[in-house]
Amino acid sequence: MKKILRFTVPLFIISILFLGLVSYSSKIKNPFIPLKALIQLETSDDNVIKFSDKPLRYMSRSVDDFKNHMEYDGYTVDQLGRCFVLEKDSETTSLIFEGFLGSYEIFSNELESKNTNE
């Protein structure tokens, strides 16, 4: 019994620390959401994954991949610093990007959806 505890307690602590790091690095409260998107991105041939509708979120390998994907979908893409303004027909959406685990980018309009709920 002591051997099991010696193994499981440190493993549990390391898992909690890893999930906390993921949550902190992405500023997303639930770290499982971007990890699921990361797995989808790595196991598919796609360079961009839409992983949430409310708030709208995408994950990509790079900023250029995201721009190319959105332009292919018919959006006009303008970049203003960390913000992307996407226009298609009369629809306009703004997304802010941030790094995720050093190799990926998350694009989110989380701030926009928070403002509309007030």
Protein Blocks (a to p, Z undefined) as FASTA:
>chain_A
ZZmmmmmmmmmmmmmmmmmmmmmmnopablmlmmmmmmmmmmpmbfbdcfbfbdcddddf
bfklmmmmmmmnopacddehjaccddehjbccddddddeehiaccddfklmmmmmmZZ
